[in-house]
Amino acid sequence: MAVTGKRVVFVKRPVGSATPDCFAVEEFEPAALEPGQIRVAVAFSSVDAGIRTMLRGEGFHRQVALGDVIHAGGVGTITESMADGWEVGAAVSGRLGVQTLATIDPSAPGFGLERVDASLGSLSLHLGPLGGSTGVTAWIGIREVAKPKPGDDFVVSAAAGAVGSIAGQIAKRDGARVIGIAGGPDKAAYLVDTLGFDAAIDYKHDDLSARLRELCPDGVNGFYDNVGGPVLDAVLDQLAMRARVTICGAVSQYDDMDNVAGPSMYLRLAERQSVMEGFAYFHFPDRIEPARTELASWVRDGSLVVSEHVLDGIERYPEALQFMFDGGNTGKLLVKLD
Ligand SMILES: NC(=O)c1ccc[n+]([C@@H]2O[C@H](COP(=O)([O-])OP(=O)(O)OC[C@H]3O[C@@H](n4cnc5c(N)ncnc54)[C@H](OP(=O)(O)O)[C@@H]3O)[C@@H](O)[C@H]2O)c1
């Protein structure tokens, strides 16, 4: 009997929110393996805020064409191999696409295929704390760009999300006093009680500017921003002298990239002799391995709180982006495919 797989394809460009009807789940029969190819049974697909920016059709990042399988990171196990050095049973991660069976040439650069250490625990760790667009992004953003100093008042936005929850924990390790911004009282409690942040602001219910003044009366020394928009403006307005603002992303802007709202408070940078610097983790290729090594050591010794939000079944991928943009996830959002 022929093996069938399931995959999620892009069927409608979103206007505003990436609603489930922008995607379709379809069955397919994988083609016979060709020399040099492997087949991977994908266990988990990553849901990343940045995927929303790939659905636009032009401009920012790689774009997904209508009819394409959604480009997402995945992790799984090789089930068939005609490629030297990639044996059946090995665990791998890479840009496998949202599909239960991925047929790829591991030497092709677009897939970024890597072996992963299955002994660390769930394979999903390689999309979360050890994944390029999650833990590694947080590590590089903190260690190479934000560089918080002991005693700094350091603010993180989307702090209960995948990148933010790890970025804040690393800043805390590095001696900063960490204040997380997240939506809702449960997330605010999670930041303090579970992640060990010093304070939290629920931007959906609190007066963000007033809380920043209260929690950081001498100003914010460092800001790791995942959100942009009004949150970025509120923090810029409360910067200390010689502060560093790190732009990791701007999730509040991704649903309407034709009308990105620039920060109206940017003149505070001049007034407070401060800097704002953006980054992408892949611009630091020589820091990816050191990041993974240290993150893996924290996972092993249990000192990094690893938080996952798993949606069960490939049929749930179409709802995942909207779920994330509505703030549904705490920690790394994943879809379990197998
Ligand atoms: N620079 C890089 O190399 C790089 C690499 C990967 C990711 N990133 C960036 O990292 C950021 C986080 O990505 P992620 O995949 O880890 O997602 P995530 O933080 O796990 O999820 C996104 C979170 O953003 C918050 N959010 C959504 N809409 C918002 C709005 N309008 N205002 C404020 N908060 C909002 C939601 O939490 P609340 O409930 O708190 O609202 C949501 O849970 C994104 O900006 C992404 O582009 C950058």
The ligand as a MOL file (V3000), in Angstrom:
LIG
                    3D

  0  0  0     0  0            999 V3000
M  V30 BEGIN CTAB
M  V30 COUNTS 48 52 0 0 0
M  V30 BEGIN ATOM
M  V30 1 N 15.9600 38.8390 14.7750 0
M  V30 2 C 15.8890 37.5270 14.5780 0
M  V30 3 O 16.8490 36.8680 14.1330 0
M  V30 4 C 14.6220 36.8270 14.9240 0
M  V30 5 C 14.5110 35.4290 14.8050 0
M  V30 6 C 13.3280 34.8160 15.2200 0
M  V30 7 C 12.2610 35.5910 15.7260 0
M  V30 8 N 12.4260 36.9410 15.7840 0 CHG=1
M  V30 9 C 11.3460 37.7930 16.3170 0
M  V30 10 O 11.1120 37.4180 17.6620 0
M  V30 11 C 9.7940 37.8600 18.0090 0
M  V30 12 C 9.0900 36.7390 18.7630 0
M  V30 13 O 8.8360 35.6940 17.8370 0
M  V30 14 P 8.3530 34.2600 18.3270 0
M  V30 15 O 8.2680 33.4140 17.1190 0
M  V30 16 O 9.1700 33.8690 19.5000 0 CHG=-1
M  V30 17 O 6.8550 34.5480 18.8040 0
M  V30 18 P 6.2500 34.4990 20.2850 0
M  V30 19 O 6.8890 35.5870 21.0870 0
M  V30 20 O 6.2600 33.1180 20.8120 0
M  V30 21 O 4.7400 34.8640 19.9720 0
M  V30 22 C 4.3920 36.1630 19.6230 0
M  V30 23 C 3.8140 36.8870 20.8530 0
M  V30 24 O 3.7120 38.2690 20.5250 0
M  V30 25 C 2.7080 38.8430 21.3170 0
M  V30 26 N 1.9350 39.7730 20.4700 0
M  V30 27 C 1.2090 39.4850 19.3880 0
M  V30 28 N 0.6560 40.6020 18.8670 0
M  V30 29 C 1.0650 41.6100 19.6710 0
M  V30 30 C 0.8310 43.0200 19.6720 0
M  V30 31 N 0.0660 43.5990 18.7400 0
M  V30 32 N 1.4150 43.7690 20.6330 0
M  V30 33 C 2.1840 43.1880 21.5730 0
M  V30 34 N 2.4360 41.8650 21.6260 0
M  V30 35 C 1.8770 41.0950 20.6810 0
M  V30 36 C 1.8200 37.7190 21.8400 0
M  V30 37 O 1.9940 37.6390 23.2430 0
M  V30 38 P 1.1380 38.5650 24.2700 0
M  V30 39 O 0.0720 37.6700 24.8130 0
M  V30 40 O 2.1500 38.9640 25.2620 0
M  V30 41 O 0.5660 39.7050 23.4750 0
M  V30 42 C 2.3980 36.4740 21.1910 0
M  V30 43 O 2.3890 35.3550 22.0460 0
M  V30 44 C 9.1210 38.2630 16.7070 0
M  V30 45 O 9.1580 39.6620 16.5920 0
M  V30 46 C 9.9930 37.6210 15.6540 0
M  V30 47 O 9.9290 38.2590 14.4180 0
M  V30 48 C 13.5610 37.5640 15.3980 0
M  V30 END ATOM
M  V30 BEGIN BOND
M  V30 1 1 1 2
M  V30 2 2 2 3
M  V30 3 1 2 4
M  V30 4 1 4 5
M  V30 5 2 4 48
M  V30 6 2 5 6
M  V30 7 1 6 7
M  V30 8 2 7 8
M  V30 9 1 8 9
M  V30 10 1 8 48
M  V30 11 1 9 10
M  V30 12 1 9 46
M  V30 13 1 10 11
M  V30 14 1 11 12
M  V30 15 1 11 44
M  V30 16 1 12 13
M  V30 17 1 13 14
M  V30 18 2 14 15
M  V30 19 1 14 16
M  V30 20 1 14 17
M  V30 21 1 17 18
M  V30 22 2 18 19
M  V30 23 1 18 20
M  V30 24 1 18 21
M  V30 25 1 21 22
M  V30 26 1 22 23
M  V30 27 1 23 24
M  V30 28 1 23 42
M  V30 29 1 24 25
M  V30 30 1 25 26
M  V30 31 1 25 36
M  V30 32 1 26 27
M  V30 33 1 26 35
M  V30 34 2 27 28
M  V30 35 1 28 29
M  V30 36 1 29 30
M  V30 37 2 29 35
M  V30 38 1 30 31
M  V30 39 2 30 32
M  V30 40 1 32 33
M  V30 41 2 33 34
M  V30 42 1 34 35
M  V30 43 1 36 37
M  V30 44 1 36 42
M  V30 45 1 37 38
M  V30 46 2 38 39
M  V30 47 1 38 40
M  V30 48 1 38 41
M  V30 49 1 42 43
M  V30 50 1 44 45
M  V30 51 1 44 46
M  V30 52 1 46 47
M  V30 END BOND
M  V30 END CTAB
M  END
